Amino acid sequence: MKYFGTDGIRGNVNSKNINGDMFFKFGLAAGKYFTNLKKKKQIAIIAKDTRLSGYALEPALVSGLASAGMHVFTLGPLPTNGLAMLTKSMNANLGIMITASHNLYDDNGLKLFGPDGLKLSDKIQKKIENLIDLNVKKHLSNPKSLGRVKRLETGTDDYLAIIKKKIPKSFKLKNMKIVLDCANGAGYKSAPKMLKTLGAKLTVIGDKPNGFNINKNCGSTYPNTLQRYVKKYKADLGISLDGDADRIIMCDEKGSIIDGDQIIAALAVLWKKKRILKGGVVGTSMSNYGLEDFFKRKKIKFIRANVGDRYVKEIMQNKKFNLGGEQSGHIILGKFATTGDGLLVALEVIQALNKKIKASNFFDVFEKIPQVLVNIKIKDENILKKFSVKNSIKIANKLIKGYGRILVRKSGTEAKIRIMGESKNKVLLNKCIKNIIKTIN
């Protein structure tokens, strides 16, 4: 697609797509699409993370939506799943999250949700794209039909009220020592408030956003900071969110980093034991092969989706599975949510620990196959179509066949090529990956 990637629209601020002019057009097109559905209420709600650019982009987006005749409520900083939940509970036509997720402050973007709290399908996104490129005047409503705009200050409390309904009233965290890294992002208010309310002995880091420090040396993409604090304070558990709080990476009491695959494996075993696991588990092409092998032995169905939690959720819906996610920490608890929510996942894990089980024992369920992840910045978006690059990937896959696997793909959120390789033969794996990198460069 022209504007949308694997997870909404994303790019460098004040670039060709991420600027006030384009955000007005995005708002106008999205507003036009949903007002054309002719529902009685024409409501859009908007939340954002803590990037400085959000203050420049949000007014343009609001102007576009109101110009199309939609009434708009702005919520301020809120986790992505909080926006999804409130889109549904407020009976809104559309929910828009202004965020670039795990990227640094100089990127920004949009994630769009429908009235059911689900991310918009490729089909609907394509229809909105078609509207973006039409003459602006065709989408403008008459002066009498312009939308109204209102700021809601209760977004965080409303989100947490929904979360509280999903956990037992008796659930308390008294004397449990937890380190929480909020990535200086959208969860910096809600996550500490929830865990403190439950009684945790909480050490909070990454909770002082200044517009520039989101995901910088903190959060789920930089778990070393969490690891250091867990060891320093001898905590029972470490929790690390990303910029929009829809990802989670954890750390056990020994200081070992726990990725999304390990969290999914532990929850799948627990849910199967409790008889609440429905159908099986959905992972992605990036999920560790050790996870797939583990599920085979445990007789738990496992399906791989394309990278992106939106695609994971689509298969979960189609197959009626209630657990899925990505190695990166996007984990969807279908019983509770329509998209990833780091806080919800953390609460589900903590309930399982129940102050009696050590985190290291809970997460020690499968052996990961050694995995190498490499990101290469690119200028040519069609680099993977070049014969020399295609040939190097073909040769690498031929060499590694029977000993592991290599996956090369273009990022759907950044101008990067992502290479993932798995094999117990590290020498062979590194040789194959180095050859691909050399050809791309």
DOZA-142601 format. One record per residue (C-alpha): y, x, z. Coordinates in steps of 0.02 Angstrom, whole numbers, padded with zeros to 5 digits, always signed. Each point is the difference from the previous one (the first is absolute). Layout:
YXZ;...
***
This chain:
+00000+00000+00000;+00181+00051-00026;+00067-00013+00178;-00144-00039+00119;-00126+00131+00057;-00154-00012+00111;+00107-00058+00147;+00159-00082-00060;+00148+00094-00071;+00042+00174+00062;+00101+00152-00048;+00143+00118+00040;+00159-00085+00063;+00137-00020-00131;-00126+00036-00137;-00032-00112-00150;-00088-00137+00101;+00055+00025+00181;+00185-00042+00002;+00116-00146+00034;+00006-00058-00180;-00190-00009-00017;-00025-00079+00172;+00120-00139-00050;-00106-00026-00157;-00164+00006+00102;+00069-00131+00120;+00065-00109-00140;-00164+00007-00096;-00110-00031+00153;+00115-00141+00056;-00005-00079-00173;-00191+00008-00006;-00022-00085+00169;+00138-00130-00024;-00085-00047-00163;-00151-00054+00104;+00111-00145+00058;-00053-00006+00182;+00113-00099+00118;+00055+00155+00096;+00061+00156-00091;-00012+00133+00135;-00019+00189-00007;-00011+00114+00153;+00038+00185-00003;-00049+00140+00119;+00019+00188-00018;-00044+00167+00076;+00127+00123+00070;+00060+00095-00155;+00187+00021-00020;-00015-00065-00179;-00059-00168+00064;+00179-00042+00046;+00055+00029-00181;-00147-00086-00084;-00022-00154+00111;+00169-00081-00041;-00034+00018-00187;-00172-00080+00020;+00073-00141+00105;+00136-00030-00131;-00131-00015-00137;-00106-00123+00097;+00149-00108+00053;+00067+00003-00178;-00167-00075-00057;+00020-00140+00128;-00113+00064+00140;+00049-00011+00183;-00026+00171+00080;-00040+00054+00178;+00015+00186+00042;-00104+00065+00145;+00049+00184+00014;-00129+00136+00040;-00175-00076+00014;-00179+00057-00044;-00063-00056-00170;-00133-00113+00074;+00133-00078+00113;+00093-00048-00159;-00163-00068-00076;-00039-00102+00156;+00175-00073+00011;+00003-00042-00186;-00149-00113+00035;+00056-00070+00169;+00176-00039-00063;-00069-00087-00156;+00104+00117-00109;-00026+00009-00188;+00016+00188+00000;+00001+00148+00119;+00073+00168-00051;-00022+00164+00095;+00124+00136-00043;-00099+00160+00028;-00076+00154-00078;-00140-00002+00130;-00058+00178+00041;+00127+00087-00115;+00149+00097+00067;+00175-00076+00021;+00064+00038-00176;-00124-00125-00077;+00004-00188+00019;-00076-00154-00080;-00063-00178+00017;-00161-00088+00051;-00008-00185-00045;-00100-00136+00089;-00036-00179-00050;+00004-00155+00113;-00179+00034+00055;+00050+00169+00072;-00095+00093-00137;+00071+00134-00113;+00041-00068-00171;-00136+00017-00133;+00021+00105-00156;+00017-00162-00099;+00149-00063+00101;+00080+00173+00006;-00012+00007-00190;+00088-00168-00014;+00141+00062+00113;+00012+00159-00104;+00024-00105-00156;+00143-00091+00085;+00083+00163+00054;+00026+00052-00181;+00079-00165-00056;+00187-00031-00007;+00067-00015+00178;+00103-00155-00043;-00160-00099-00033;-00051+00015+00184;+00166-00039+00086;+00007-00168+00089;+00154-00111-00006;+00127+00024+00142;-00059-00156+00092;-00180+00064+00007;+00032+00176+00067;-00110+00053+00146;+00061+00027+00178;-00031+00160+00097;-00035+00018+00186;-00051+00144+00115;-00143-00037+00121;-00001+00108+00157;-00168-00062+00063;-00114+00083-00130;-00083+00125+00117;-00032-00129+00138;-00065-00128-00126;-00120+00129-00073;-00064+00054+00171;-00023-00183+00051;-00120-00020-00147;-00091+00161+00047;-00020-00057+00182;-00089-00158-00058;-00132+00108-00084;-00052+00097+00156;-00081-00065+00162;+00124-00050+00137;-00099+00106+00123;+00021+00157-00106;+00094+00134+00099;+00025+00188-00021;+00034+00046+00182;-00014+00188+00030;-00049+00039-00181;+00096+00153-00060;+00056-00019-00180;+00110+00106-00113;+00086-00105-00135;+00084+00076-00153;+00112-00129-00087;+00046+00117-00146;+00184-00042+00032;-00039-00153-00104;-00014-00189-00001;-00116-00010+00152;+00115+00095+00118;+00045-00158+00097;-00151-00114-00012;-00144+00122+00034;+00068+00077+00162;+00055-00170+00063;-00174-00074-00027;-00096+00144+00081;+00120+00010+00149;-00015-00188+00027;-00190+00022+00011;+00024+00134+00135;-00041+00163-00090;+00062+00166+00067;+00094+00037-00159;+00073+00158-00073;+00102-00046-00154;+00055+00119-00137;+00080-00033-00169;+00099-00146+00073;+00177+00061-00034;+00035-00037-00184;+00164+00066-00069;-00019-00052-00183;-00063+00170-00053;-00148+00045+00113;-00126-00136-00051;-00173+00082-00023;+00078+00173+00023;-00124+00110+00094;-00068-00156+00083;-00101-00157-00035;-00168-00026-00084;+00032+00126-00139;+00037+00137+00128;-00128-00030+00140;+00016+00177+00071;+00148-00060+00105;-00106-00139+00076;-00143+00123+00030;+00116+00119+00093;+00068-00136+00115;-00172-00073+00039;-00058+00172+00058;+00162+00032+00096;-00006-00163+00099;-00191-00011+00010;+00007-00175-00074;-00149-00115-00025;+00055-00042-00178;+00132+00040-00130;+00070-00126-00124;+00103+00050-00152;+00085-00125-00117;+00086+00030-00167;+00176-00047-00056;-00034-00186-00021;-00137-00006+00134;-00138-00066-00114;-00102+00161+00018;-00082+00077+00152;-00075+00170+00035;-00069+00031+00175;-00044+00145+00114;-00138+00001+00131;+00014+00073+00175;-00067+00168-00062;+00140+00016-00126;-00104-00039-00155;+00090-00093-00140;-00082-00167-00047;+00034-00061-00177;-00016-00173-00077;-00182+00024-00053;-00052+00042+00178;+00095-00148+00072;-00078-00119-00128;-00176+00067+00036;+00018-00022+00188;+00072-00176-00017;-00135-00051-00124;-00137+00052+00121;+00087-00092+00142;+00029-00158-00101;-00179-00001-00064;-00062+00014+00180;+00115-00145+00050;-00057-00097-00155;+00178-00022-00062;-00014+00114-00153;-00001-00111-00153;-00082+00058-00162;+00034+00185+00015;+00139+00129-00019;+00118+00041-00144;+00058+00180-00022;+00080+00090-00147;-00043+00137-00124;+00075+00121+00129;-00116-00053+00141;-00109+00144+00059;-00177+00000-00071;-00063+00027+00177;+00067-00173+00042;-00093-00080-00145;-00161+00089+00049;+00023-00054+00182;+00018-00183-00050;-00158+00012-00106;-00097+00059+00152;+00077-00136+00109;-00038-00132-00133;+00184-00048-00014;+00059-00047-00174;+00135+00116-00067;+00109-00026-00154;+00130+00118-00072;+00167-00068-00063;+00139+00087-00094;+00121+00098+00110;+00126-00116+00082;-00024-00122+00144;+00050-00143-00117;-00158+00031-00103;-00104+00016+00159;+00063-00169+00058;-00036-00082-00169;-00184+00052+00008;-00010-00051+00183;+00060-00173-00051;-00116-00014-00149;-00153+00059+00096;+00051-00084+00163;-00007+00164+00097;+00110+00017+00154;+00017+00189+00018;+00068+00128-00121;+00119+00143-00021;+00043+00174-00055;-00028+00175+00065;+00190+00018+00013;+00002-00130+00140;+00036-00164-00091;-00126-00110+00091;-00009-00188-00024;-00076-00103+00139;-00033-00158-00100;-00029-00097+00159;+00181+00027+00051;+00109+00057-00145;+00030-00002-00189;+00054+00182-00012;-00010+00163+00098;+00072+00002+00177;-00009+00159+00104;+00038-00089+00164;-00133-00134-00026;-00132+00131-00042;+00049+00102+00153;-00019-00153+00113;-00172-00039-00074;-00057+00180+00033;+00071+00001+00177;-00090-00163+00042;-00162+00081-00058;+00029+00153+00111;+00025-00117+00149;+00049+00148+00113;-00184+00049+00010;-00039+00078-00169;+00083+00163-00049;+00085-00002-00169;-00100+00152-00058;-00163-00095+00029;+00063-00161-00081;+00053+00088-00161;-00149+00119-00013;-00106-00109-00115;-00019+00093-00166;+00010+00175-00071;+00138+00024-00129;-00038+00095-00160;+00126+00145-00014;+00147-00065-00100;+00146+00085-00086;+00160-00096-00041;+00133+00078-00112;+00165-00075-00060;+00089+00075-00151;+00179-00046-00044;+00021-00043-00183;+00141-00033-00124;-00110-00063-00142;-00073-00170+00051;-00126+00009-00143;-00071+00170+00052;-00174-00073+00030;-00009-00057-00181;+00016+00177-00068;-00159+00069-00078;+00003+00164+00100;+00014-00093+00166;-00132-00130-00046;-00116+00141-00053;+00024+00099+00163;-00041-00157+00101;-00154-00030-00108;-00061+00180+00027;+00032-00012+00188;-00099-00162+00015;-00143+00077-00099;-00006+00151+00117;+00010-00103+00161;-00126-00133-00056;-00143-00010+00124;+00100+00098+00131;+00148-00114+00030;+00139-00093-00091;+00178+00026-00062;+00130-00136-00025;+00164+00034-00093;+00130-00137-00010;+00185-00029-00020;+00086-00060+00158;+00061-00179-00009;+00142+00036+00122;+00063+00176-00041;+00019+00119-00148;-00158+00091+00047;-00179+00029-00056;-00124-00020+00142;-00163+00098-00003;-00139-00041+00121;-00162+00098+00008;-00154-00016+00111;-00146+00120+00015;-00097+00100+00128;+00013+00144-00124;+00179+00050+00041;+00003+00151-00116;-00050-00104-00152;+00119-00140+00049;+00151+00116+00018;-00041+00084-00166;-00002-00168-00091;+00162-00061+00080;+00092+00165-00033;-00045-00013-00184;+00072-00177-00012;+00159+00050+00092;+00023+00151-00114;-00016-00109-00156;+00122-00132+00066;+00128+00132+00047;
***
